[in-house]
């Protein structure tokens, strides 16, 4: 096993920079997940580490070794792709062991590694089957076994579960987590799936347009997003946002919403902020800010009571123990995650209360105002 370091890495395609000033250290044995939207550069970063893309600038190290100019075969990494890339005429046994045979590894060693990988991945009953005789999950495990038997210093996973259905993705997340616990190899994992990212990662690296937006433990990134992009990207459903400004009033600092495209008679939203949600009023009072509220931090209340938000129900999605309420508030769509129960009829008036202890605030430029240790 080995650590991985990216130092000032940049990648350009023509005149377009797809990765800029990428700096990251992955500790020996750590599993780091790169997550972001399509085109954010996450797969390009993985391919540069594997040696499949050249760097425009910067240095990549595996352990103490500078591998920037080395060909893929000399980097001691194994990559599992989105496409299983199995040979259809070979059995699982043949697909897993082919790379070792090409490297002239002794037969006894090949068999040892093959049986070791098959035991961990529970592939024993399928070793003599060809890919067309296996399910998608079994084929992905064969692809993982092919990487494992190389016993590399670093595992690379490039959206390995995106071709599977939801049930199989859940099973394979379990398999990868179990593999990581048993093998302990340094791993970089690329995905756009938040469930994978939050479940598997020791640390998340959130990317946007080729730049790191935040690095941290999944729970820390969720609770204390560094900026509006991270806040909106991490979490399902996405965080609700409302533009406004801060005023003195009601015995403290108050968030006051700006007029929406369909201003309701309620006169907008006024929310007294909790003490640990208050930025320095001298620096931000009167300036534009954005309030962020996660859907699970909203509660449905009687519209006759002191609801912070009043709107019209557009859709209620029943999801077992919870339901997602889509509510139109002054021309803006809000989503609330509430316990399941008899949902209101579409078009009904809905009241939503905001927990002032759990709101987020962002500057007009998108930076968080509440990161200095003041987390949920």
N, C-alpha and C positions, 0 to 999 in steps of 0.2 A: 504494500500500500504506500501511498505518497500524497503529499499536499499538492495543490494546484494554485498557481498565481498568475494573474493577468496584470500586466504593468503598462499603463498608458496605451491600451490596444485601440486601434482605429482600423476600420475597414471601409473602403470606398469601392463602389461599382461605377466606373467612369468618373463623373464629377459628383456623384451622389454618395454622401456618407451614410452608411446604414448602421454603423457602430462607432460611437465617439467617446474618447476618454474613458474607456472601460477599465476600471480598477477593482480587482476582487481577489481575496485570498480564501481558498477552501481548505480547511484543516484536514489532516490525515484522518480518514474514516468518516468524514462528514458527508451528509446528503444535502445538497443545495439545489433548490428548484428555481429555475428561471421562468418567470411567468409574465405574460403581457399579451397585448392584442396582436393580430396578424400584422406582420411587417415591422415589428418592434426590434428585430435583430437577434432574437433569442436562439434560433436555429443556426444562424450564421456564427454566433459565438461558439456554439458546440462544434460546428464544422471546422472552425479555425483551431480549436483545441485538438481535434482529431487529425489535423493536417490536410483536410479536404479543401480548405480555402486558405489562400495566402493572406497574411496581414499586410495592410498598407503601412502601418507603423506600430511599434510597441514590441513587447516581449511576453512570451508565455513560458512558464516554468512548471515542470512536473517534478516535485521534490526540489532538489538543488540544481536540476539539470535544465539548461536552456534548450527547449525543443522547438523554438520558433522556426528554424530552417530545416528541421528534420522531416523526412518523408513519413507517412502514416505508419508504416510497418516498424519504424524504430521508436515510436512514442510510447509503446506499452499501454495502449488504451483499447477498449472494446466498446463498440457502439451498437445499440439496438435501435433500429429505425422504425418509423411509422409503418412502412411496408415490411412485412415479415421477411421478404426476399429469400424464401426457401426454394431449393431446387426440387421441382415437382417429381422428378424421377428417382429421388433418393428418399429413403426412409428417414424417420426422425433420428435414428442412430447415425445414418450417413451424413445428414445435414449438420448435426452437432459436432461430429468428429472430423469433417472434411478439412477444416483449417489446420488441425493438428497433423493430419496426414501430409498435407502439402509442406508443412514445416519439418517433416521427417522426424516427428516425435516417436519414440519407441512404442510398439503396440501395447505393451503392458501398461505404460503410462497413459496412453490414450484411453484404455479400458478403465483404468482407475478414475480418471477425470470424468469420463462419460457416466459411470455408475454413481459417482459423487453428485454430479449435477442432476441426474435423473431422480435420485433420492430426494434432494432438496426440493425439486420442482414437481415431484410426484408424477414423473413421466414414464415410470417403469412399464406399465401396460401398453404404452403407445410407441415404444422405441422401434417397433417393426412396421409401423404404419407410415404411409406416404401422406404428404400434406392434405391431399383431397379427402383423405379418410379421417381427418381430424377437425375439431371445431376451431373457431377463431381463437378462443382462449388457449387451446392446446398448441396451436401453431405459434402463438406469441410466446408461450413457455419454451418451445423448441428454439425460437430465436434467442431468448434469454439464455438458454443452456449453451448455445453455440458461443455466446460471449463469455459465459462463466468459465468454460473449460480452458480458455486461454489464460486464466488466472492473471488478469491484467492489474496494473497499478491503479487504473481509473476506469469506472464504468460510465458510459454516456448513453442516456436515453432521450431520443428525439420523438416526442409525442407518441409513445409506443402503444397507447390504448385508444387512440382516436378512431380507429376503424371498428371498434367493438361496440356492441349495444350496451345500454346502461347497466344491465345485470352483470354482464361479463366484465365491464369496467370495474365494478365494485369488487368482484372476485379477484381480478388481477391486481388491484391496489393492495389487497390483502397479501397476494403472493409476493409482490415487490417489497412490501414492508417486512414480510417474514424473511425473504432472501437477504435483505439488508441486515437484519438482526443476526442472521447466522453467518454471513460472509464478512460484513464490516468493511467492504471496499469503498474507498472514496468515490462518490457518485455525483454527477451533474445531470439533472433531469429537466427537460424542457416540456412545458405544457401550457395550454391556455385554459385548462380545466381547473377551476378553483378548488373543487373537492379533492382532486389529486394533490394540488399544491399544498393545501392546508393540512391534509392527512399525512403526507409523506415527508415533508421538509423538516430538517433541523433549522434551516434558515431559508427565507424567501428572498429572491432578488426580483423586484418589480421594475420592469422596463417599459419605456415609452420612447418611440422614435430613436432608438439606438442609445439611449442614455439611462443610467440607473436613477430611479426615482426614490427607492428606499430599499434597505437591506435590514433584515431582522427576523426574529422568531415569528412564526405565523400569528400567534396570539398578540404579539406586540404591534405588528403591522396592522392587524385588524382593529385593535383598540386605539392605537395612536398613529393614524396615517399621517405621513409627512406633508402631504399636499392633497389638493382636491382630486387630482387624477387617481392617486392611490386609494383615496376614500371611495371614489366611485367605481373603481375596478375591483377591489377586494370586498367581497360580501355579496351574497345572493339572497334576495333581490338587492339591487344596487341601492346605495344611500340616496335619500331624498335631499334635494337642495332648494334653498330659498334665498334670493338676494335681498339685501336690506342694508341697514346701518345700525349703529349703537347710540343709545341716548341714556342720559341720567333720568331716573324716575322710579316710582314704586319702591323707594328705599334701596335702590341698587342700580345695576346696569341692565338695560333693557334692549333686546333685539326688536327692531321694528322693520317689518317687511316693506319692500317697494311695491307699488301698484302692479298687479298682474295684468295680463292681456284682457282679462274679463273681470274687472274689479267687482267684488261682491259687496253688498250693503254692510257687511261686518266691519269694513274699514281696515282690513288687513290683519296681520298677525303681530301681536305684541307678546313677547316672552321674557319674563324676568329670569336672568341667568343665575345659576347657582354659583357660590363663591369660587369653586375651583374651575369654573368654566369662564371666568371673567379675565380677559386680557387687560392690559394697562389702558384705562380709559383716556388718559392724556394723549396716548399715541394713536388711538383708533376711534374715539368718539366722533361721530359724524361722518367718518369715512366709509366707503362701500365695503361691506363684508358679505360673506355667504354663510348661512346657517346650514349645517348638515345634520340629518337625523336618520339613523338606520331604521328600516321598516319594523324591526322587532322592538324598537324603543318607542313605538306609538301604541296607544291603547284606544279602543273604541269606547266612547262615552255617550251619554244622553246629550242630544243637541241642546236641550234646555239648560244643561249645566255649564260649568266654566270650561268649555272646550276651547283649546287654542286654535283648532282648525275646524271649520264647518264646510262641508262640501256635498257633492252628489255622487252616489255610488255608481260606478260604470260597470264593474265586473267583480264578482266574488269567486275566487278559485279555491275549491275545497281540496286540501292535500292531507287527508287523514287527521292527525291531531291538531293541525293548524289550517288556517285559511288566509289567503292573500286578498286583501281588499284594495281595489283600484278606485281611488276617489279623486274626483275633479274638484280642485280647490282654487277658486279665482283664476280659472283658465290654465292651471298647472295640474299635472297628473302626479298624485302621491300614491305610494304603496305602503300598506300597513300589514304586518304579520301578527295575527291575533289567534287566540284559541278557537278551535272549531266550534260551531254552534249554528243555529238557524240563521242563515245570512239574510241581510236586508234585500229587498227587491231592487233590481237595477232602477236607478232614478230616485231612490229614497234618499232623504237627508241623512248625513252621517256626521257625527262629531268625533274628532280625534284629539286626544291629549298628548302633549309632548313632555317627556321626562326631562326637566332642565338639568339634571345631574349627568345626562348622557348625550348631550348635544356636542357638535363640533363646530368650530368657527374657522373660516378661511379668509385671507386677504383677497383683494380684487385680483392679485396676481396668482392666487391659488395656494399660497403657502399656509400651513396650519398655524393658528394663533395659540394652540393649546398643547404644545409638545413638551414643555419643560418639566417632565415628570408627572404632569397632571393628566393621568389617563383614567379611563373608565374603571 
